Amino acid sequence: MGEFTSEQKQGPILEGPRPAVPGRRRGRVPGPAAPLDGHEAAAILERTRAAVDPELRRAVDSLPGSMRRIARYHFGWEHADGTPAVGNAGKAIRPALVLTAARALGGRGVAAVRAAVAVELVHNFTLLHDDVMDRDTTRRHRPTAWTVFGDTDAILAGDALQALAQRLLAEDPHPASGAAAARLAACVVELCAGQQADTAMERRGPHEVTLDEVLAMAEAKTGALLGCACALGALYAGADEADVEALDAFGRELGLAFQLIDDVIGIWGDPRRTGKPAGADLMARKKSLPVVAALAAGTPAAADLAELYRSPYDEGDLERTVLAVERAGGRAWAQSQADGRIGRAMRELFRAVSDPEAAGGLLALAQFVTRRST
């Protein structure tokens, strides 16, 4: 994607007539708007990437040379040898939530660009660290940073991205920047706690992890940053505390729905569409949400699944494991839970933004995040 400044690239996120601020009006909560066709979300994400990339590149380019090279490789801007690349820096969902939430509450997205970049930097800090901890060898269709530069350098580059995020907010003259920095720092602590809980669960037996625990872990790992992104947009729009908290809750519920759907796709998805091997989490004996729900079912299929999970993966076990999760109700539970979380997210959104037209951008992003097929 080319280099565009926020002034050059205009659109509903950044400029133009701003919607009224309906969040101050408490009363009837309207139903969701009509389903969208996906083009609005794609346009929002494209405009977001154009708006945040210049500031994101400036921030990354301020790093010392060794960490700058790793970060630029991770974002897809350079090859491992330092030559320019036209890579995939990600979909920009989280910064899009920041800018779109600001617009939904009557603010100007352009004023929240630094906050959006800060959220994107924190997201990529977590990706660099997760890849090391999970020993993932590919991300965005290329080798992960740790496989190219080593564990130590990849971890340090991730640390630097988190520090950059805080510096951006500390230097931002916007009146909401202090509250935003505090909220983002608290979110990072929650993300780390969620990751620690996730890794600790992998060392426990099949029946030693409860659904409440795994849902809390998923909220911390996935929902917290989506909620923080929405809350930062609300803060930069000058919203009151109730609206900020409602948008945080919207993002958290959306994040849980995303994780539930992602876990279903991880088991039953088509590798040609997902880009990941089918059942990789089952082979690694990970306790994803559908698996924990299936293990808790107390049925013969659940007992069969528990027996499989007590032993290391053996070639040929995958089909049997997938069938046991489905027969024990893991897939149906996850899909039902995802639907319920989406409904909760919509209720929280309309607590703060009661006009469906003003909420349209956030609705489009919510549908983009959750309407994925296996």
Secondary structure, 3 states (H helix, E strand, C coil): CCCCCCCCCCCCCCCCCCCCCHHHCCCCCCCCCCCCCCHHHHHHHHHHHHHHHHHHHHHHHCCCHHHHHHHHHHCCCECCCCCECCCCCCCCHHHHHHHHHHHHCCCCHHHHHHHHHHHHHHHHHHHHHHHHHHCCCEECCEECHHHHHCHHHHHHHHHHHHHHHHHHHHCCCCCCHHHHHHHHHHHHHHHHHHHHHHHHHCCCCCCCCCHHHHHHHHHHHHHHHHHHHHHHHHHHCCCCHHHHHHHHHHHHHHHHHHHHHHHHHHHHCCHHHHCCCCCHHHHCCCCCHHHHHHHCCCCHHHHHHHHHHCCCCCCCCHHHHHHHHHHCCHHHHHHHHHHHHHHHHHHHHHHHCCCCCCCHHHHHHHHHHHCCCC
